[in-house]
Amino acid sequence: MNQAGIKEAPESCLSFSIMEVVASNDHIETFKHVSSTYLHRIRNALNILKMSLYFLKRSTDEASAARWLGYEHHCSSLETLLDRLRLIYKTPRMQVIRCPLECFIQDRGPTWRRWVEQGRCTLELEDPDESWEVDFDPSMLSIGLDAFVSWRAETMKPGTHVRFGFQVKGDEVQANWREIASSWLRSNLKLALGDGRRSSARSQLDSLALPLLGRSIVMHGGCLEFSDDSGIELELRWPRFRADERTPAVGSASS
């Protein structure tokens, strides 16, 4: 298991390879230096490709519409990939507030549930037992968690039930994501995977959601543990309060 809490993965898995660097600012700087120039070139090439596809699309008949929708989807996915790579190596200034944890869950929860239910799965959100104030950057935490939940909503098998719980234990915030396959899926696993695709979640990590979330949690001073050995399980932990006591509470003025 590496510094980010990720079990060793094949070298071909881009997301797991990037997880090796997100826990270290020194590694992130090296990653930024190596990646930024290439990302700029790739984005320029992608823009040229999109323009070429646009003119080709105008010159073809309507019968090819579905094919062009597929091309546009691939371009959009690549743009998302490039945006997330940039967010991973970019080190923004933290905008930390002190706020009840359940306020954040109540704000993002309906969106997460809608995404999961669109894939014919269910999401059970477990709020903290009490009202706990914690320090966090709402924007940065939302970006990471939204990317992760969106990725899982797109790749989970229909019928999967998810438990996503948040707790405060002592001076630590904990969040746990656990996917529970339906009884039908467990008993028909070979049939469900009979199309030849890889059953491991690692084959679906091209969205870079995991390293993006990992970077977000590391910026909060925490860590991430992920396992796909017997169903996807994720655990996040970060300090409840930052060392800087000047963190403003919601509704108060910054000092």
C-alpha positions in Angstrom: 0.0 0.0 0.0 1.4 3.4 -1.0 1.5 6.7 0.9 -2.0 7.6 -0.3 -3.5 4.4 1.0 -3.9 2.8 -2.4 -3.0 -0.8 -2.9 -0.5 -1.5 -5.7 -2.0 -1.5 -9.1 -0.8 -2.4 -12.7 1.4 0.3 -14.2 -1.1 0.7 -17.0 -3.6 2.2 -14.6 -3.2 6.0 -15.1 -5.3 6.9 -12.0 -3.4 4.6 -9.7 -0.1 5.8 -11.0 -1.0 9.4 -10.3 -2.2 8.4 -6.8 1.5 7.8 -6.2 2.3 11.5 -6.5 -0.7 13.3 -5.0 0.4 12.9 -1.4 3.6 14.8 -1.9 4.0 18.5 -2.8 7.4 17.8 -4.2 6.1 15.1 -6.5 3.2 17.3 -7.5 5.6 20.1 -8.6 7.5 17.6 -10.7 4.3 16.3 -12.2 3.2 19.8 -13.0 6.5 20.6 -14.7 6.3 17.5 -16.8 2.6 17.6 -17.6 1.7 21.3 -18.1 3.5 21.7 -21.5 2.1 18.4 -22.9 -1.4 19.2 -21.7 -1.3 22.5 -23.5 -0.2 20.8 -26.7 -2.9 18.1 -26.4 -5.6 20.7 -25.8 -4.5 22.7 -28.9 -4.6 19.5 -30.9 -8.0 18.6 -29.5 -9.4 22.0 -30.5 -8.1 21.5 -34.1 -9.7 18.0 -34.1 -13.0 19.4 -32.9 -13.0 22.1 -35.6 -12.3 19.5 -38.3 -15.1 17.3 -37.0 -17.5 20.2 -37.0 -16.9 20.9 -40.7 -17.1 17.1 -41.5 -20.3 16.9 -39.7 -21.9 19.7 -41.7 -21.0 17.9 -44.9 -22.6 14.6 -44.0 -26.2 13.4 -44.0 -28.4 13.0 -41.0 -28.0 9.2 -41.0 -24.6 9.6 -39.5 -25.9 11.7 -36.5 -25.4 8.9 -34.0 -21.7 8.5 -35.0 -21.1 12.2 -34.6 -22.7 12.2 -31.2 -20.2 9.5 -30.3 -17.3 11.5 -31.5 -18.5 14.6 -29.6 -18.8 12.5 -26.4 -15.3 11.3 -26.7 -14.0 14.8 -27.2 -16.0 16.0 -24.2 -14.6 13.1 -22.1 -11.0 14.0 -23.1 -11.6 17.6 -22.2 -12.8 16.5 -18.8 -9.7 14.4 -18.4 -7.4 17.3 -19.2 -9.3 19.6 -16.8 -9.0 17.1 -14.0 -5.3 16.6 -14.7 -4.8 20.3 -14.3 -6.8 20.4 -11.1 -4.7 17.6 -9.7 -1.4 19.4 -10.1 -2.7 22.9 -9.5 -2.3 23.9 -5.9 -5.1 26.5 -5.2 -5.2 28.6 -2.1 -7.4 26.9 0.5 -10.6 28.8 1.3 -11.4 27.0 4.5 -14.6 27.7 6.6 -15.9 26.2 9.8 -19.3 24.8 9.2 -21.6 22.0 10.5 -20.7 18.9 8.4 -24.4 18.0 7.8 -24.9 21.3 6.0 -22.4 20.2 3.3 -24.0 16.8 3.1 -27.5 18.3 2.8 -26.2 20.6 0.0 -24.5 17.9 -2.1 -26.5 14.9 -1.2 -29.5 15.4 -3.5 -27.2 15.8 -6.5 -25.3 12.6 -5.6 -28.5 10.7 -5.1 -29.8 11.8 -8.5 -26.6 10.7 -10.3 -26.7 7.3 -8.6 -30.4 6.7 -9.3 -30.0 7.5 -12.9 -27.9 4.3 -13.2 -30.7 2.3 -11.4 -28.8 2.1 -8.2 -29.6 3.4 -4.7 -27.7 5.7 -2.4 -28.1 5.7 1.4 -26.6 8.8 2.9 -25.7 8.5 6.6 -25.4 11.9 8.4 -23.3 12.4 11.5 -25.0 11.4 14.8 -24.7 14.9 16.1 -24.2 18.4 14.7 -20.4 18.7 14.3 -18.6 21.8 13.1 -15.6 21.0 11.0 -13.0 22.9 8.9 -13.0 22.3 5.1 -12.9 24.1 1.8 -16.4 23.6 0.3 -15.3 24.1 -3.3 -12.3 21.8 -3.2 -14.1 19.1 -1.3 -17.1 19.3 -3.6 -14.9 19.0 -6.7 -13.3 15.8 -5.4 -16.4 14.1 -4.1 -18.5 15.1 -7.1 -16.0 13.6 -9.4 -15.8 10.3 -7.4 -19.6 9.9 -7.1 -20.1 10.8 -10.8 -17.6 8.1 -11.8 -19.2 5.5 -9.6 -22.7 6.4 -10.8 -21.6 5.8 -14.4 -19.8 2.5 -13.8 -21.8 0.7 -11.0 -23.9 -2.3 -12.1 -27.7 -1.6 -11.9 -29.1 -2.8 -8.6 -26.1 -1.8 -6.5 -26.8 -0.2 -3.1 -24.4 2.4 -1.8 -23.9 3.4 1.8 -22.1 6.7 2.2 -21.6 7.7 5.8 -20.0 10.7 7.5 -18.8 10.7 11.1 -16.7 12.8 13.4 -14.6 10.7 15.8 -12.5 12.8 18.2 -10.5 15.2 16.2 -11.0 13.4 12.9 -13.6 13.5 10.2 -14.3 10.2 8.5 -16.3 9.4 5.4 -17.0 5.8 4.2 -18.3 4.7 0.8 -19.3 1.1 0.4 -21.0 -0.5 -2.6 -23.2 -3.6 -2.0 -24.2 -5.5 -5.0 -27.8 -6.8 -5.2 -28.5 -10.4 -4.4 -29.3 -11.0 -8.1 -26.0 -9.5 -9.2 -24.1 -11.6 -6.7 -25.7 -14.8 -7.9 -25.4 -14.0 -11.6 -22.0 -12.4 -11.6 -20.6 -14.4 -14.5 -23.7 -13.6 -16.6 -23.5 -9.9 -15.7 -19.9 -9.8 -16.8 -20.2 -12.2 -19.7 -19.6 -9.5 -22.3 -15.8 -9.9 -21.8 -15.2 -6.6 -20.0 -12.9 -6.5 -17.0 -14.8 -6.8 -13.8 -12.3 -4.7 -11.8 -13.1 -1.1 -11.2 -9.5 -0.3 -12.3 -10.6 -0.7 -15.9 -12.9 2.3 -15.4 -10.4 4.8 -13.9 -9.8 6.9 -17.0 -12.0 9.7 -15.4 -9.1 10.4 -12.9 -11.8 10.9 -10.3 -9.8 8.9 -7.6 -6.6 11.0 -7.8 -8.6 14.2 -8.0 -10.4 13.2 -4.8 -7.1 12.1 -3.2 -5.5 15.4 -3.9 -8.5 17.2 -2.4 -8.2 15.2 0.8 -4.5 15.5 1.0 -4.9 19.3 0.8 -7.1 19.0 3.8 -4.3 17.2 5.6 -6.0 13.8 5.4 -5.6 10.5 3.6 -7.6 8.2 1.4 -7.9 4.4 1.4 -9.5 2.6 -1.5 -10.1 -1.1 -2.2 -11.9 -3.0 -5.0 -11.1 -6.5 -3.8 -14.7 -7.4 -2.9 -16.7 -4.5 -4.0 -15.7 -0.8 -4.0 -14.9 0.6 -0.6 -13.5 4.0 0.1 -12.5 5.6 3.4 -11.6 9.3 3.8 -10.0 10.9 6.9 -8.9 14.4 7.6 -8.4 16.6 10.8 -11.6 18.1 12.1 -9.9 21.4 12.8 -6.9 23.1 11.1 -4.0 24.3 13.1 -4.8 27.9 12.0 -7.4 29.1 14.6 -8.4 32.0 12.3 -10.6 29.8 10.2 -13.9 31.8 9.9 -17.2 30.2 10.9 -20.1 30.4 8.4 -21.8 33.8 8.9 -18.8 35.4 10.6 -16.3 37.9 9.2 -12.8 36.9 8.5 -10.2 38.3 10.8 
